[in-house]
Amino acid sequence: MRKALSALLAVGLACAAVALQGAHWSYTRAYGPFVKNGRVGQVVTEPLFTIRVEPVESARTIYVPGTSYSKAQEIPANGVFIVVIATVEARRSPIYAGQARLHTRYGDYSPTDKFGGGGGLSQPVVTPLSYVRFQPGMPRRGAYVFDVPREAVAGARFYVSDHDAEEAQFGFYRNDPRRFADEVHVDLGLDTREAARLTRTAAAGYSVPEPS
């Protein structure tokens, strides 16, 4: 009798585990993020925006022009600057595509904050695409700039979302900043050989292209 009850309990636990996995899958499918994969040179179309990423560039230092309040300077990377140049266009209404990340084996990295702005009222001296508001029918070309360890470059992928960075409440248990987001994952082609080339030839005094 005990053996039968034990077997029945084991079957019940197994069914519960399968149900929990199914519930997680259903949440992701229903609430996102809704991911489309792409590669360098390919136009990826989401409901609210399109994006095309160009071959990655790298830099040891980035040139920041002078202003009426500061002199021109070169800002060094803590590791290496990875510059993702992209053309983004809104499709239906104005959007930000500022929720960008460089996904690496070390974890995710946000665009560097070394150019000013810092989330306050001040504007960055260099304007990356993470600060740009995109308009329908008006594509903008510019750069997302990441400062990452050299060892993190190999295998890195570029993730960008139309969702803002604020956490969205869900139910009683979950904070999910990517709920209902459309997200593009771009394979940057950074195998071990290409990553070594980028880190070895990283430019000094690199000028980040302004959005155009």
C-alpha positions, 0 to 999 in steps of 0.5 A: 500500500505504501509503495502504491502511495509513494508511486502515486505521489511521485507521479503527482509531483512529476505532473506538477513540475510539468505544469509549472514549466508549461505555465512559465512557457505560457507567460513568456509566450503571452507577455513577452518579450517577443523576440526576433533574431537578426544578424549584421546587415539584415533589416529586422522589423518589429511592430513598432520599429525596424533596425539594421545593424552594421559591422561592429567597431571598437575603441580604446578612447573616444573623442569628446568635443569641447563645449562652452563649459569644458575642453575637448578630451579623450575618454578612456575605456575601462575595458574596450568600447564596443560601438554598435552602429545601427539605423532605427526607424519608428513604424507607427508612433514616436518611440525610444529604442533606448533599452539596449544591452550587450549580452555577453558570457559575463552578463548584460551591459548597458550603454556607457554613461561616460558621455554625460546625460546620466538620466537627469536634465543635462544632455550628453556631449556625445549623443548615442542612439539610446537618447534619441526619440525616433519618428515614423518614416524618419530613419536615424543612423547612429551608435550604441556604445558599450564599455566592456571587459576585453574578455567579454567581447567574444560571442557578444550579441546586441539586444534592443527593445522598444520598452522603457527601463521602468519596471512593470508590475505584474500580479502580486509577485513579479516585477517584469521590465520587459512585459509586452516588449518587442525585442530584437537580438542581433548576432554581431558575428563576434567569434573568438577570432573577430573579437581578438581582432577588435580588441587588438585594433581598437582605435584611439580618439574614436569619434562617435557618429552623431545621429543623422 
